[in-house]
Amino acid sequence: MQACTPQTRPVASAPDRDAFARITPAEAGYSEAGLDSLRRALVEAGSESMLLLHDGKVFFEWGDIRQKRLVHSMRKPLLHALIGMASDRPCLALDATLASLGIDDSPLPLTDAEKQATVQQVLQSRSGVYHPAAAESDGMAAARPTRGSHAPGSFFYYNNWDFNVAGALYEQCTGQRIHEAFRTQIAEPLGMLDYRHEIIEIDNGELTTALTADGIRSYERQHSQYPAYHFRLSAHDLALFGQLYLDHGRWRGRQLVPAAWIDAGTQPVSVINAQYGLAYGMLWDVLVPDPGEQRPAFYHTGLGVHMLGVYPSRRLVMVHRVNTEQEFRFTEASLNRIIRLMHRARLSSPPGADTLAAAGYAGRMPVLR
């Protein structure tokens, strides 16, 4: 792939122009040779696409950035944005309890102790409600703590019950369905090009049954009454969302997501790996900030191979996608290698970057899900 010129141009495979201007790697503070190594690694590993943005401008692109794929666990940051937009409502107050909001479940009901979990604890995946859930993998089910083993707020467990109930709380409070709210409040204002709002509902079905769907309400009622809210987005549209968060929720003069909400959600709450400074906030993974760093880097992975990363001190947004809707060979180790090569491609003094703070990221690998 040839170097991009610093002007707006369409992606070759796309019939219409996309949302991003292009700049050279040098203008973003990156080495062309280093990015060539990254490009080769993407081919070798079996990636489908990757985008790197500096201050909202593309300086590296590879593959078909307009192809929609399931975002898997990257759905959690999308939900974080929607809840933030409605966070001033009493029915989404962070200190409200599940009991006060009338939340229960079936076929197994919640205990009185579980109902004392707060909205904030649900968003932090610290509710202490270890109830079976839709979209829970076999590995997650096997690792799920015994019900009643931890009081609300006392223990972190990456819990699909919490994430699904977070969506249900939003719908109950606002009267809007998740995917419709995403279309009107995020996709349309950001100018997403590939989200067409084709929504389906399935019960114990495969997520790949409708490959054109943009959103899927996935029920497993034998486990829980709450569905998982899945999305299918392109790398292009995910990058727009990442840029919204890099810009503190502000888009073309409008404050779409409260900046204070973004800051609260991207602070480390539960340290997952102290050695590498990996933590979880509210519906986002977070890198524990270095001393003096104003905003930590934050990210979310999907299925251990997709990734949306936001690095404020570098003014960087990163999106990586894999075709996980068929057999694939890309691995979690491959993603770690891709991240390392991305960091190594940086020049020693990128424009506008806090280099002392940014240097701390080079050895940190995400917790892959």
C-alpha positions as CSV (number, residue, x, y, z in Angstrom):
1,M,0.0,0.0,0.0
2,Q,1.4,3.4,-1.0
3,A,1.7,6.3,1.5
4,C,-1.5,8.4,1.9
5,T,-1.4,12.0,0.8
6,P,-2.5,14.7,3.2
7,Q,-5.9,15.3,1.6
8,T,-9.4,13.9,1.8
9,R,-10.0,11.0,-0.5
10,P,-12.3,8.0,-0.7
11,V,-11.3,4.5,0.3
12,A,-10.6,2.6,-3.0
13,S,-13.1,-0.1,-2.2
14,A,-15.9,2.3,-1.2
15,P,-18.4,3.8,-3.6
16,D,-18.7,7.0,-1.7
17,R,-16.3,9.3,0.2
18,D,-15.6,8.5,3.8
19,A,-15.4,10.8,6.8
20,F,-11.6,11.2,7.2
21,A,-8.9,13.4,5.8
22,R,-5.5,11.7,5.2
23,I,-2.1,12.8,6.4
24,T,1.3,11.3,6.0
25,P,2.8,9.0,8.8
26,A,5.5,11.6,9.4
27,E,2.8,14.3,10.1
28,A,1.4,12.0,12.7
29,G,4.8,11.3,14.2
30,Y,5.1,7.7,12.8
31,S,7.8,6.0,10.7
32,E,6.8,4.8,7.2
33,A,9.2,1.9,7.6
34,G,7.7,0.9,11.0
35,L,4.2,1.0,9.5
36,D,5.4,-1.2,6.6
37,S,6.4,-3.8,9.3
38,L,2.9,-3.4,10.8
39,R,1.3,-3.9,7.4
40,R,3.3,-7.1,6.8
41,A,2.2,-8.4,10.2
42,L,-1.4,-7.8,9.4
43,V,-1.1,-9.9,6.3
44,E,0.7,-12.7,8.0
45,A,-1.7,-12.8,11.0
46,G,-5.0,-12.8,9.0
47,S,-6.4,-9.4,9.9
48,E,-9.2,-7.9,7.9
49,S,-8.7,-4.2,8.4
50,M,-6.9,-1.6,10.6
51,L,-7.2,2.2,10.9
52,L,-4.9,4.6,12.8
53,L,-6.0,8.2,13.3
54,H,-4.1,11.2,14.6
55,D,-6.3,14.2,15.6
56,G,-9.1,12.7,13.5
57,K,-7.0,12.2,10.3
58,V,-6.0,8.8,8.9
59,F,-2.3,8.2,8.6
60,F,-2.5,4.4,8.3
61,E,-5.2,2.2,6.8
62,W,-5.1,-1.4,5.7
63,G,-7.8,-3.6,4.3
64,D,-11.5,-3.0,3.8
65,I,-12.4,-0.4,6.5
66,R,-16.0,-0.3,5.3
67,Q,-16.8,-4.0,5.9
68,K,-19.3,-4.4,8.8
69,R,-18.5,-7.1,11.4
70,L,-19.8,-8.1,14.8
71,V,-18.1,-5.9,17.4
72,H,-18.5,-8.6,20.1
73,S,-17.5,-7.1,23.5
74,M,-16.8,-3.7,22.0
75,R,-20.5,-3.2,22.4
76,K,-19.9,-2.2,26.0
77,P,-18.4,1.2,25.1
78,L,-21.3,1.9,22.8
79,L,-23.6,1.4,25.7
80,H,-21.4,3.6,27.9
81,A,-22.1,6.5,25.5
82,L,-25.9,6.0,25.5
83,I,-26.1,5.7,29.2
84,G,-24.0,8.8,29.6
85,M,-26.3,10.8,27.4
86,A,-29.2,10.0,29.8
87,S,-27.2,10.0,33.0
88,D,-28.9,13.1,34.4
89,R,-32.2,11.1,34.8
90,P,-32.9,9.8,38.3
91,C,-33.7,6.3,36.9
92,L,-30.0,6.1,35.9
93,A,-28.5,7.6,39.0
94,L,-25.3,5.8,39.8
95,D,-26.3,5.3,43.4
96,A,-29.8,3.8,42.6
97,T,-30.1,0.2,43.6
98,L,-31.6,-2.6,41.5
99,A,-34.3,-3.0,44.1
100,S,-35.3,0.7,43.8
101,L,-35.5,0.3,40.0
102,G,-37.6,-2.8,40.1
103,I,-34.9,-5.1,38.6
104,D,-35.3,-8.9,39.0
105,D,-34.7,-11.8,36.7
106,S,-36.2,-15.1,35.6
107,P,-36.3,-18.1,35.7
108,L,-34.0,-17.6,38.7
109,P,-35.0,-14.6,40.8
110,L,-32.5,-12.2,42.4
111,T,-31.9,-12.4,46.1
112,D,-32.5,-9.4,48.4
113,A,-28.7,-9.0,48.8
114,E,-28.2,-9.0,45.0
115,K,-30.8,-6.3,44.6
116,Q,-28.7,-3.9,46.7
117,A,-26.2,-3.6,43.8
118,T,-26.2,-0.1,42.4
119,V,-26.2,1.2,38.8
120,Q,-22.6,2.2,39.2
121,Q,-21.6,-1.3,40.4
122,V,-23.4,-2.8,37.4
123,L,-21.5,-0.5,35.0
124,Q,-18.2,-1.4,36.7
125,S,-19.0,-5.1,36.5
126,R,-18.8,-5.2,40.3
127,S,-22.5,-5.9,41.1
128,G,-21.9,-9.3,42.8
129,V,-24.8,-10.7,40.8
130,Y,-23.6,-14.0,39.4
131,H,-26.7,-15.0,37.5
132,P,-26.6,-16.9,34.2
133,A,-26.7,-14.5,31.3
134,A,-27.2,-14.3,27.5
135,A,-24.0,-14.3,25.4
136,E,-22.1,-15.9,28.2
137,S,-19.4,-18.2,26.8
138,D,-18.6,-21.6,28.3
139,G,-15.4,-20.1,29.7
140,M,-17.2,-17.2,31.3
141,A,-19.9,-19.6,32.8
142,A,-17.2,-21.8,34.2
143,A,-15.3,-18.8,35.8
144,R,-18.5,-17.2,37.2
145,P,-18.3,-17.0,41.0
146,T,-20.9,-18.8,43.1
147,R,-24.0,-16.6,43.7
148,G,-23.7,-14.8,47.0
149,S,-20.0,-15.2,47.3
150,H,-19.2,-11.5,47.0
151,A,-21.2,-8.5,48.2
152,P,-22.1,-5.8,45.7
153,G,-19.1,-3.6,45.0
154,S,-16.5,-5.8,46.6
155,F,-15.2,-7.8,43.7
156,F,-14.6,-7.4,39.9
157,Y,-15.8,-10.1,37.6
158,Y,-16.2,-9.5,33.9
159,N,-19.9,-10.2,33.9
160,N,-22.3,-10.4,30.9
161,W,-25.2,-10.3,33.3
162,D,-24.1,-6.8,34.4
163,F,-23.6,-5.6,30.8
164,N,-27.0,-7.0,29.6
165,V,-28.8,-5.4,32.6
166,A,-27.1,-2.1,31.9
167,G,-28.8,-2.1,28.5
168,A,-32.1,-3.0,30.1
169,L,-31.8,-0.2,32.6
170,Y,-31.3,2.2,29.8
171,E,-34.3,1.0,27.9
172,Q,-36.5,1.0,31.0
173,C,-35.4,4.5,31.9
174,T,-35.6,6.2,28.5
175,G,-38.3,4.2,26.8
176,Q,-36.0,3.8,23.8
177,R,-34.6,0.6,22.4
178,I,-30.8,0.4,22.4
179,H,-30.3,0.1,18.6
180,E,-32.8,2.9,17.8
181,A,-31.1,5.2,20.3
182,F,-27.7,4.4,18.9
183,R,-29.0,5.3,15.4
184,T,-30.4,8.7,16.3
185,Q,-28.0,9.8,19.0
186,I,-24.7,8.4,17.8
187,A,-24.6,7.0,14.3
188,E,-26.5,9.8,12.6
189,P,-24.8,12.7,14.4
190,L,-21.3,11.2,13.8
191,G,-22.1,10.5,10.1
192,M,-21.6,6.8,10.2
193,L,-21.7,5.5,6.7
194,D,-22.3,1.8,7.2
195,Y,-24.8,1.5,10.0
196,R,-28.2,1.0,8.2
197,H,-30.3,0.1,11.3
198,E,-31.4,-3.4,10.2
199,I,-32.2,-4.9,13.6
200,I,-33.2,-8.5,14.3
201,E,-34.2,-10.5,17.4
202,I,-33.0,-14.0,18.0
203,D,-33.6,-16.6,20.8
204,N,-30.8,-19.1,21.2
205,G,-29.7,-18.4,17.6
206,E,-26.3,-17.9,16.0
207,L,-25.2,-14.3,15.6
208,T,-24.2,-15.1,12.1
209,T,-27.7,-16.0,10.9
210,A,-28.3,-12.6,9.4
211,L,-25.0,-11.2,8.0
212,T,-26.5,-7.9,6.9
213,A,-28.0,-7.0,10.3
214,D,-26.6,-4.0,12.1
215,G,-28.0,-4.9,15.5
216,I,-29.1,-8.1,17.2
217,R,-31.2,-8.5,20.4
218,S,-30.0,-11.9,21.5
219,Y,-32.1,-13.8,24.1
220,E,-31.4,-16.9,26.0
221,R,-34.5,-17.0,28.1
222,Q,-33.6,-20.3,29.7
223,H,-30.8,-18.4,31.5
224,S,-32.1,-14.8,31.9
225,Q,-34.9,-12.5,30.7
226,Y,-32.4,-9.9,29.6
227,P,-31.0,-10.0,26.1
228,A,-27.5,-9.1,24.9
229,Y,-27.3,-6.1,22.6
230,H,-25.0,-6.9,19.7
231,F,-23.8,-4.6,17.0
232,R,-22.2,-4.9,13.6
233,L,-20.0,-2.0,12.6
234,S,-17.3,-1.2,10.2
235,A,-13.8,-0.1,11.1
236,H,-14.6,3.3,9.6
237,D,-17.6,3.8,11.9
238,L,-15.9,2.5,15.0
239,A,-13.1,5.0,14.3
240,L,-15.7,7.8,14.3
241,F,-16.9,6.6,17.7
242,G,-13.3,6.4,19.0
243,Q,-12.7,9.9,17.8
244,L,-15.8,11.1,19.7
245,Y,-14.3,9.8,22.9
246,L,-10.9,11.2,22.1
247,D,-12.5,14.6,21.7
248,H,-14.2,14.3,25.1
249,G,-17.7,13.6,23.7
250,R,-17.8,16.8,21.6
251,W,-18.6,16.6,17.9
252,R,-18.8,19.5,15.5
253,G,-19.6,22.0,18.2
254,R,-22.1,19.8,20.0
255,Q,-21.5,18.0,23.3
256,L,-23.0,14.6,22.6
257,V,-21.6,12.7,25.6
258,P,-20.8,14.6,28.8
259,A,-17.1,15.0,29.1
260,A,-17.3,14.3,32.9
261,W,-19.1,11.0,32.1
262,I,-16.3,10.0,29.8
263,D,-13.7,10.9,32.4
264,A,-15.6,8.9,35.1
265,G,-15.9,5.8,32.9
266,T,-12.3,5.8,31.7
267,Q,-10.7,5.9,35.2
268,P,-9.2,2.7,36.6
269,V,-11.5,1.2,39.2
270,S,-10.6,-2.5,39.2
271,V,-6.9,-3.3,38.6
272,I,-6.7,-6.5,36.6
273,N,-3.0,-6.7,36.1
274,A,-0.8,-4.5,38.4
275,Q,2.4,-5.4,36.6
276,Y,1.2,-4.0,33.3
277,G,-1.1,-1.4,34.7
278,L,-4.3,-2.9,33.2
279,A,-7.6,-2.0,34.8
280,Y,-11.4,-1.8,34.2
281,G,-13.5,1.3,34.6
282,M,-17.1,1.6,33.6
283,L,-17.7,-0.4,30.4
284,W,-14.1,0.4,29.2
285,D,-10.7,-1.2,29.8
286,V,-8.2,1.4,31.1
287,L,-4.4,1.7,31.3
288,V,-3.5,2.9,34.7
289,P,-2.1,6.4,34.0
290,D,1.5,7.4,34.4
291,P,2.4,10.1,36.9
292,G,1.4,13.5,35.5
293,E,-0.7,12.0,32.7
294,Q,-3.9,14.0,32.4
295,R,-6.1,11.3,30.7
296,P,-5.4,7.6,30.7
297,A,-5.5,5.5,27.5
298,F,-8.6,3.3,27.3
299,Y,-9.8,0.5,25.0
300,H,-12.0,-2.5,24.5
301,T,-11.3,-5.7,22.7
302,G,-13.8,-8.1,21.2
303,L,-13.3,-11.9,21.1
304,G,-9.6,-11.2,21.8
305,V,-8.9,-10.1,18.3
306,H,-10.9,-6.9,17.6
307,M,-9.8,-3.7,19.3
308,L,-10.8,-0.1,19.6
309,G,-8.1,1.9,21.4
310,V,-8.1,5.6,22.4
311,Y,-4.7,7.1,23.4
312,P,-5.4,10.8,24.5
313,S,-1.8,11.8,25.2
314,R,-0.9,10.7,21.6
315,R,-4.2,12.0,20.0
316,L,-4.4,8.5,18.6
317,V,-7.4,6.3,17.8
318,M,-6.8,2.7,16.7
319,V,-9.2,0.2,15.2
320,H,-8.4,-3.4,14.4
321,R,-10.9,-5.9,12.8
322,V,-10.9,-9.6,11.9
323,N,-13.6,-11.5,10.0
324,T,-14.8,-13.5,12.9
325,E,-18.0,-14.5,11.1
326,Q,-16.2,-17.4,9.6
327,E,-13.3,-19.6,10.5
328,F,-10.3,-17.3,11.3
329,R,-6.6,-17.9,12.2
330,F,-5.9,-14.6,13.9
331,T,-5.1,-15.1,17.6
332,E,-4.8,-13.1,20.8
333,A,-1.0,-13.3,20.5
334,S,-1.3,-11.8,17.0
335,L,-3.1,-8.8,18.4
336,N,-0.4,-8.3,21.0
337,R,2.2,-8.3,18.2
338,I,0.1,-5.8,16.2
339,I,-0.1,-3.5,19.2
340,R,3.7,-3.7,19.8
341,L,4.5,-2.9,16.1
342,M,2.1,0.0,16.2
343,H,3.9,1.5,19.2
344,R,7.3,0.8,17.8
345,A,6.4,2.7,14.6
346,R,6.3,5.9,16.5
347,L,9.0,8.5,15.9
348,S,10.9,9.7,19.0
349,S,9.0,13.0,19.3
350,P,5.6,12.9,17.7
351,P,3.9,16.3,17.1
352,G,1.8,17.4,20.1
353,A,2.3,14.3,22.1
354,D,3.3,14.0,25.8
355,T,6.2,11.7,25.0
356,L,7.0,11.0,28.6
357,A,3.5,9.8,29.3
358,A,3.2,8.0,26.0
359,A,6.4,6.0,26.4
360,G,4.8,4.0,29.2
361,Y,2.4,2.3,26.8
362,A,4.9,0.5,24.7
363,G,5.2,-2.6,27.0
364,R,1.6,-2.9,28.0
365,M,-0.7,-5.5,26.5
366,P,-4.4,-5.4,26.8
367,V,-6.5,-8.0,28.7
368,L,-8.1,-9.7,25.7
369,R,-11.7,-10.8,25.6
